[in-house]
Amino acid sequence: MIVSDKLSDSEGFSAKDREAHFKTLINLTDFAQLRLTLICIQFLDYQSSTYLTSHEEFKGVAKELGLEFGLY
């Protein structure tokens, strides 16, 4: 994930920095687009869906913000 790669520990950033960046990106995403992304993650078997659900930092931030990947 670009956030994790560019804001890595080796670049001088912490997990808190990445968490703040993820929260900002999620909160600035239009609700309709966010809803569509969550539907795709849950019901479609795309590489991008698997990529997002396997990324632990992103998954943790999403859960903290009340976004669930498997509601149905």
TIVO-2410 file (N, C-alpha, C; in nm, 3 decimals):
# residues 72
REC num residu      c1      c2      c3 atome chaine
REC   1      M   0.085  -0.116   0.000     N      A
REC   1      M   0.000   0.000   0.000    CA      A
REC   1      M   0.090   0.123   0.000     C      A
REC   2      I   0.054   0.221  -0.077     N      A
REC   2      I   0.139   0.339  -0.094    CA      A
REC   2      I   0.163   0.409   0.040     C      A
REC   3      V   0.061   0.419   0.122     N      A
REC   3      V   0.077   0.486   0.252    CA      A
REC   3      V   0.183   0.413   0.335     C      A
REC   4      S   0.175   0.284   0.341     N      A
REC   4      S   0.271   0.206   0.420    CA      A
REC   4      S   0.411   0.211   0.362     C      A
REC   5      D   0.420   0.215   0.229     N      A
REC   5      D   0.552   0.219   0.165    CA      A
REC   5      D   0.619   0.355   0.182     C      A
REC   6      K   0.546   0.460   0.159     N      A
REC   6      K   0.604   0.595   0.163    CA      A
REC   6      K   0.618   0.649   0.306     C      A
REC   7      L   0.531   0.604   0.396     N      A
REC   7      L   0.537   0.649   0.536    CA      A
REC   7      L   0.588   0.536   0.626     C      A
REC   8      S   0.688   0.466   0.580     N      A
REC   8      S   0.740   0.351   0.654    CA      A
REC   8      S   0.829   0.395   0.771     C      A
REC   9      D   0.855   0.300   0.857     N      A
REC   9      D   0.943   0.326   0.971    CA      A
REC   9      D   1.083   0.366   0.924     C      A
REC  10      S   1.129   0.304   0.817     N      A
REC  10      S   1.262   0.334   0.766    CA      A
REC  10      S   1.272   0.476   0.707     C      A
REC  11      E   1.158   0.534   0.673     N      A
REC  11      E   1.155   0.672   0.623    CA      A
REC  11      E   1.138   0.774   0.735     C      A
REC  12      G   1.128   0.725   0.858     N      A
REC  12      G   1.119   0.814   0.974    CA      A
REC  12      G   0.978   0.839   1.023     C      A
REC  13      F   0.882   0.759   0.978     N      A
REC  13      F   0.743   0.774   1.021    CA      A
REC  13      F   0.706   0.661   1.116     C      A
REC  14      S   0.608   0.686   1.199     N      A
REC  14      S   0.563   0.584   1.295    CA      A
REC  14      S   0.429   0.526   1.253     C      A
REC  15      A   0.387   0.424   1.325     N      A
REC  15      A   0.256   0.364   1.300    CA      A
REC  15      A   0.145   0.466   1.325     C      A
REC  16      K   0.164   0.555   1.420     N      A
REC  16      K   0.065   0.660   1.448    CA      A
REC  16      K   0.052   0.756   1.330     C      A
REC  17      D   0.163   0.786   1.264     N      A
REC  17      D   0.159   0.871   1.145    CA      A
REC  17      D   0.077   0.804   1.034     C      A
REC  18      R   0.101   0.676   1.012     N      A
REC  18      R   0.027   0.603   0.909    CA      A
REC  18      R  -0.120   0.595   0.944     C      A
REC  19      E  -0.150   0.572   1.072     N      A
REC  19      E  -0.288   0.564   1.117    CA      A
REC  19      E  -0.360   0.697   1.092     C      A
REC  20      A  -0.295   0.806   1.123     N      A
REC  20      A  -0.355   0.938   1.100    CA      A
REC  20      A  -0.379   0.962   0.952     C      A
REC  21      H  -0.286   0.918   0.869     N      A
REC  21      H  -0.301   0.935   0.725    CA      A
REC  21      H  -0.417   0.850   0.671     C      A
REC  22      F  -0.427   0.726   0.716     N      A
REC  22      F  -0.539   0.641   0.676    CA      A
REC  22      F  -0.673   0.704   0.718     C      A
REC  23      K  -0.680   0.753   0.840     N      A
REC  23      K  -0.804   0.815   0.887    CA      A
REC  23      K  -0.840   0.936   0.802     C      A
REC  24      T  -0.741   1.017   0.768     N      A
REC  24      T  -0.766   1.134   0.685    CA      A
REC  24      T  -0.818   1.092   0.548     C      A
REC  25      L  -0.756   0.993   0.487     N      A
REC  25      L  -0.799   0.947   0.356    CA      A
REC  25      L  -0.941   0.892   0.359     C      A
REC  26      I  -0.972   0.814   0.461     N      A
REC  26      I  -1.106   0.756   0.472    CA      A
REC  26      I  -1.210   0.866   0.496     C      A
REC  27      N  -1.180   0.958   0.586     N      A
REC  27      N  -1.276   1.063   0.620    CA      A
REC  27      N  -1.298   1.163   0.506     C      A
REC  28      L  -1.201   1.178   0.418     N      A
REC  28      L  -1.217   1.270   0.306    CA      A
REC  28      L  -1.275   1.203   0.181     C      A
REC  29      T  -1.295   1.071   0.188     N      A
REC  29      T  -1.355   1.000   0.076    CA      A
REC  29      T  -1.506   1.020   0.077     C      A
REC  30      D  -1.561   1.050  -0.040     N      A
REC  30      D  -1.705   1.067  -0.054    CA      A
REC  30      D  -1.776   0.940  -0.005     C      A
REC  31      F  -1.887   0.957   0.066     N      A
REC  31      F  -1.956   0.844   0.127    CA      A
REC  31      F  -2.000   0.742   0.022     C      A
REC  32      A  -2.052   0.787  -0.092     N      A
REC  32      A  -2.097   0.694  -0.195    CA      A
REC  32      A  -1.980   0.610  -0.248     C      A
REC  33      Q  -1.865   0.671  -0.265     N      A
REC  33      Q  -1.749   0.598  -0.313    CA      A
REC  33      Q  -1.698   0.500  -0.206     C      A
REC  34      L  -1.701   0.541  -0.082     N      A
REC  34      L  -1.660   0.454   0.028    CA      A
REC  34      L  -1.754   0.334   0.038     C      A
REC  35      R  -1.883   0.358   0.026     N      A
REC  35      R  -1.982   0.250   0.031    CA      A
REC  35      R  -1.961   0.153  -0.084     C      A
REC  36      L  -1.936   0.204  -0.204     N      A
REC  36      L  -1.910   0.119  -0.320    CA      A
REC  36      L  -1.784   0.036  -0.300     C      A
REC  37      T  -1.682   0.094  -0.242     N      A
REC  37      T  -1.558   0.021  -0.214    CA      A
REC  37      T  -1.583  -0.093  -0.116     C      A
REC  38      L  -1.660  -0.066  -0.011     N      A
REC  38      L  -1.690  -0.170   0.089    CA      A
REC  38      L  -1.774  -0.282   0.029     C      A
REC  39      I  -1.866  -0.248  -0.060     N      A
REC  39      I  -1.946  -0.351  -0.128    CA      A
REC  39      I  -1.856  -0.438  -0.215     C      A
REC  40      C  -1.766  -0.376  -0.288     N      A
REC  40      C  -1.673  -0.452  -0.373    CA      A
REC  40      C  -1.584  -0.542  -0.289     C      A
REC  41      I  -1.535  -0.491  -0.177     N      A
REC  41      I  -1.449  -0.571  -0.090    CA      A
REC  41      I  -1.524  -0.694  -0.041     C      A
REC  42      Q  -1.651  -0.677  -0.008     N      A
REC  42      Q  -1.727  -0.786   0.051    CA      A
REC  42      Q  -1.775  -0.889  -0.051     C      A
REC  43      F  -1.818  -0.844  -0.167     N      A
REC  43      F  -1.886  -0.935  -0.258    CA      A
REC  43      F  -1.809  -0.974  -0.384     C      A
REC  44      L  -1.702  -0.904  -0.417     N      A
REC  44      L  -1.630  -0.934  -0.540    CA      A
REC  44      L  -1.491  -0.986  -0.509     C      A
REC  45      D  -1.445  -1.075  -0.591     N      A
REC  45      D  -1.315  -1.138  -0.570    CA      A
REC  45      D  -1.211  -1.074  -0.661     C      A
REC  46      Y  -1.181  -0.947  -0.633     N      A
REC  46      Y  -1.079  -0.875  -0.709    CA      A
REC  46      Y  -0.949  -0.874  -0.629     C      A
REC  47      Q  -0.839  -0.859  -0.700     N      A
REC  47      Q  -0.709  -0.853  -0.634    CA      A
REC  47      Q  -0.703  -0.733  -0.541     C      A
REC  48      S  -0.763  -0.621  -0.582     N      A
REC  48      S  -0.762  -0.502  -0.498    CA      A
REC  48      S  -0.842  -0.522  -0.369     C      A
REC  49      S  -0.950  -0.598  -0.377     N      A
REC  49      S  -1.029  -0.628  -0.257    CA      A
REC  49      S  -0.949  -0.711  -0.158     C      A
REC  50      T  -0.883  -0.813  -0.210     N      A
REC  50      T  -0.799  -0.898  -0.126    CA      A
REC  50      T  -0.685  -0.819  -0.065     C      A
REC  51      Y  -0.628  -0.730  -0.145     N      A
REC  51      Y  -0.517  -0.647  -0.100    CA      A
REC  51      Y  -0.557  -0.560   0.019     C      A
REC  52      L  -0.675  -0.497   0.010     N      A
REC  52      L  -0.721  -0.411   0.120    CA      A
REC  52      L  -0.755  -0.491   0.245     C      A
REC  53      T  -0.819  -0.605   0.229     N      A
REC  53      T  -0.857  -0.684   0.346    CA      A
REC  53      T  -0.738  -0.753   0.411     C      A
REC  54      S  -0.628  -0.769   0.338     N      A
REC  54      S  -0.511  -0.834   0.397    CA      A
REC  54      S  -0.415  -0.733   0.461     C      A
REC  55      H  -0.440  -0.606   0.445     N      A
REC  55      H  -0.353  -0.503   0.501    CA      A
REC  55      H  -0.398  -0.473   0.644     C      A
REC  56      E  -0.320  -0.518   0.741     N      A
REC  56      E  -0.361  -0.512   0.882    CA      A
REC  56      E  -0.377  -0.370   0.935     C      A
REC  57      E  -0.287  -0.278   0.898     N      A
REC  57      E  -0.299  -0.140   0.946    CA      A
REC  57      E  -0.427  -0.075   0.894     C      A
REC  58      F  -0.454  -0.093   0.767     N      A
REC  58      F  -0.576  -0.035   0.708    CA      A
REC  58      F  -0.700  -0.097   0.769     C      A
REC  59      K  -0.698  -0.228   0.786     N      A
REC  59      K  -0.812  -0.299   0.844    CA      A
REC  59      K  -0.839  -0.250   0.987     C      A
REC  60      G  -0.735  -0.227   1.064     N      A
REC  60      G  -0.750  -0.178   1.200    CA      A
REC  60      G  -0.810  -0.039   1.206     C      A
REC  61      V  -0.765   0.049   1.118     N      A
REC  61      V  -0.819   0.185   1.113    CA      A
REC  61      V  -0.964   0.183   1.068     C      A
REC  62      A  -0.994   0.102   0.967     N      A
REC  62      A  -1.132   0.092   0.918    CA      A
REC  62      A  -1.225   0.043   1.029     C      A
REC  63      K  -1.181  -0.058   1.102     N      A
REC  63      K  -1.263  -0.111   1.212    CA      A
REC  63      K  -1.283  -0.005   1.320     C      A
REC  64      E  -1.179   0.068   1.350     N      A
REC  64      E  -1.188   0.174   1.450    CA      A
REC  64      E  -1.289   0.282   1.409     C      A
REC  65      L  -1.298   0.307   1.278     N      A
REC  65      L  -1.391   0.407   1.227    CA      A
REC  65      L  -1.531   0.350   1.204     C      A
REC  66      G  -1.550   0.221   1.235     N      A
REC  66      G  -1.682   0.159   1.224    CA      A
REC  66      G  -1.712   0.100   1.088     C      A
REC  67      L  -1.609   0.079   1.007     N      A
REC  67      L  -1.628   0.020   0.875    CA      A
REC  67      L  -1.599  -0.130   0.883     C      A
REC  68      E  -1.696  -0.209   0.848     N      A
REC  68      E  -1.679  -0.355   0.853    CA      A
REC  68      E  -1.671  -0.409   0.711     C      A
REC  69      F  -1.585  -0.507   0.689     N      A
REC  69      F  -1.570  -0.567   0.557    CA      A
REC  69      F  -1.664  -0.684   0.534     C      A
REC  70      G  -1.716  -0.742   0.639     N      A
REC  70      G  -1.799  -0.861   0.623    CA      A
REC  70      G  -1.932  -0.853   0.695     C      A
REC  71      L  -2.016  -0.760   0.658     N      A
REC  71      L  -2.144  -0.744   0.726    CA      A
REC  71      L  -2.245  -0.852   0.688     C      A
REC  72      Y  -2.231  -0.908   0.570     N      A
REC  72      Y  -2.330  -1.008   0.524    CA      A
REC  72      Y  -2.265  -1.141   0.501     C      A
***
